[in-house]
Every structure is written in C-alpha cells, then in structure tokens.
Amino acid sequence: MIKRDEQGRVVAVDLDLRNPHAKAAIDHRLPAEIVDSAIDKERQVLAILNEIKALVAERA
C-alpha cells in the first residue's frame, strides 16, 4: 500500500504481504498448553542444533 500526499508524493509505504482471504488465527489453548508447546519446539530446535554441531565437529 502506498500513501501519497495532496501533491502525489509518497509519504508512506507498507510492504507487508497479506493474504486477503486468510482467516484470523485465534489460539484457544490454555496458557500452560501454549508454554508447553513453545518448550517442545525449543527442544526440537536444540536437537537440530546439536546435530549440526556434531556434523561440524566431524569435519573439523
């Protein structure tokens, strides 16, 4: 979206891509479930990082 002033000069540009047909994401889980999910995802990330670390160590 480009916003212009009365002289046609650009005064603001919004470059965020949005899907006009997307439905709003609403999370109805309990706060504890959301935290547990975040912790689980963090564990997955750490496992992947440890795999990468091992691969790097093998090649060093």
C-alpha positions as CSV (number, residue, x, y, z in Angstrom):
1,M,0.0,0.0,0.0
2,I,1.4,3.4,-1.0
3,K,0.1,6.5,0.7
4,R,0.5,9.8,-1.0
5,D,0.0,13.5,0.0
6,E,-2.0,16.1,-2.0
7,Q,0.9,16.7,-4.4
8,G,1.2,13.0,-5.2
9,R,4.4,12.5,-3.2
10,V,4.9,9.2,-1.5
11,V,4.6,9.7,2.3
12,A,4.3,6.1,3.5
13,V,4.8,2.6,2.1
14,D,3.5,-0.7,3.6
15,L,5.4,-3.6,2.1
16,D,3.9,-6.3,4.3
17,L,2.4,-9.1,2.3
18,R,-1.0,-10.1,3.4
19,N,-3.4,-12.8,2.2
20,P,-6.8,-11.0,1.9
21,H,-8.5,-14.4,2.1
22,A,-6.7,-15.6,5.2
23,K,-8.7,-16.2,8.3
24,A,-7.5,-14.7,11.6
25,A,-5.5,-17.1,13.7
26,I,-7.0,-17.5,17.1
27,D,-5.3,-19.7,19.7
28,H,-7.9,-21.1,22.1
29,R,-5.4,-23.2,24.1
30,L,-4.8,-22.7,27.7
31,P,-1.7,-20.6,28.6
32,A,0.0,-23.6,30.0
33,E,-0.5,-25.5,26.8
34,I,0.9,-22.7,24.8
35,V,4.0,-22.6,27.0
36,D,4.4,-26.4,26.8
37,S,4.2,-26.2,23.0
38,A,6.9,-23.4,22.9
39,I,9.1,-25.5,25.2
40,D,8.6,-28.6,22.9
41,K,9.5,-26.5,19.8
42,E,12.6,-25.2,21.6
43,R,13.7,-28.8,22.4
44,Q,13.3,-29.7,18.7
45,V,15.4,-26.7,17.7
46,L,18.1,-27.6,20.3
47,A,18.2,-31.2,19.0
48,I,18.7,-29.9,15.4
49,L,21.4,-27.5,16.6
50,N,23.2,-30.4,18.4
51,E,23.1,-32.5,15.2
52,I,24.6,-29.6,13.3
53,K,27.2,-29.1,16.0
54,A,28.1,-32.8,15.7
55,L,28.4,-32.6,11.9
56,V,30.6,-29.5,12.2
57,A,32.8,-31.3,14.8
58,E,33.2,-34.3,12.4
59,R,34.6,-32.1,9.7
60,A,36.9,-30.1,11.8
